[in-house]
Amino acid sequence: MIEYHNELGAVLTARLADAQNRIGQFSREELSALAQQELVEREWLLAAVEPLVFDFDAISRPEEERAKQVKRPGQFGYDMIVDVTDWTFAIPFTGDRILVDHRPIGPATGGGHSHGGRLDNAQARDGFVELHVETTGLNPDDVRLQINGRIDAAKKWLSQQAEWANNYIRVWEPIARDALLSAVVRRQAHLDSAATVSDALAIPLSKAKHPIPVSRRPAPLKVARIAAENRRDPEYVLEDVIYADIIATIRAMGEAAERLPVTNEKLGEEDLRNVILFVLNANFEGSVAGEAFNGRGKTDIFLNWQGRAAFVGECKIWHGQSKFVEALEQLFGYTTWRDTLAALVIFAPSRTLTDVQGKARAAIEEHASFQRKVDEDRYSLTHPEDSAKRLTVSLLFVAATLNDTG
């Protein structure tokens, strides 16, 4: 059944608090690189909730009906046999799933609405509500009436839920945006005040003889040294746990983008790349100055270590297998270490995403440099001109229709 897990206001308040906490960790460089409103928009992309819209005209049956006979209590203490049929229906929707099963009341409106009940025999899934209907009897007209009555009741419940939830987030959005802007202004004022005091101090900053790596963020970047025979220069590779965390962070960013298709249509490859850079630098930090994710060109993401690329990413709108292979081969130009870690972020409309995934996976496995499949959508390749160099590539697919300017 669908029943309220929590108040919608509590969930939205938590999302807003997370965004405010990220803003509270911005550096002076991050604040000076972008306008205040642009910073707000990028944080809003992570916190926003896509409105809930049900497509009742596209109700489908994901599985066949199941006919059975069951015993039920009858008159005079005797059981009777009843003909029962179980039906399953899928009611598709777009928008954030939390709007389906969270009570639309909370601090944004000072109150709100709720059904005071629940939707029985229904379950909220990703992108659809699964509705189970049990009918009795064998008369087709009677069975049809039972099904239509149950579906009509579910449509009424879901329509009311969508109306209340969407009204709630319409009230919440300007409040949240103002709160994010206030957080940016407050962070800027804090940094300016600290800088003013620092300038006024008659105590010079001194560089320690042996600097200690310090990270203010929860995931410091770590690069391991690799032993190399017959080489004077040391070799390095990004630690596996950090690489996996970077990939998970980009994937989460992609999932957030999928929830906001209207916003995506206004963005291009470079815009999404910049959002990814913003999120990565908000979550990871190197042990010394200069170790940060940065951009090169329009769609590249780089993490430099000792002047070389320890991680490189590419953001691409899908334009076919040949363009995908070009992007893949471009990554070989960055394999300066013996082991270089990379990611290809592919954007494609949701209706073609499954086909795109199949074509991309086939292209990389058929490539002359393909060595092995490490795990799901993670591949190991050798450099075409230097077999001692290895490139590990993770494929990330995002269902998003971007503003394709190229």
Secondary structure as UniProt FT lines:
FT   HELIX           8..23
FT   TURN            24..25
FT   HELIX           28..33
FT   HELIX           36..47
FT   STRAND          53..54
FT   HELIX           56..58
FT   STRAND          66..73
FT   HELIX           75..77
FT   STRAND          79..94
FT   HELIX           97..99
FT   STRAND          105..106
FT   TURN            107..110
FT   STRAND          111..112
FT   TURN            120..121
FT   STRAND          122..124
FT   STRAND          128..136
FT   HELIX           140..200
FT   STRAND          219..220
FT   STRAND          223..226
FT   TURN            229..230
FT   STRAND          235..238
FT   HELIX           240..258
FT   HELIX           261..264
FT   TURN            265..266
FT   HELIX           269..283
FT   STRAND          284..285
FT   TURN            289..290
FT   STRAND          293..296
FT   TURN            297..299
FT   STRAND          300..305
FT   TURN            306..307
FT   STRAND          308..317
FT   HELIX           321..332
FT   TURN            333..334
FT   STRAND          339..348
FT   HELIX           350..352
FT   HELIX           353..366
FT   TURN            368..369
FT   STRAND          370..375
FT   TURN            376..377
FT   STRAND          378..383
FT   TURN            384..385
FT   STRAND          386..399
//
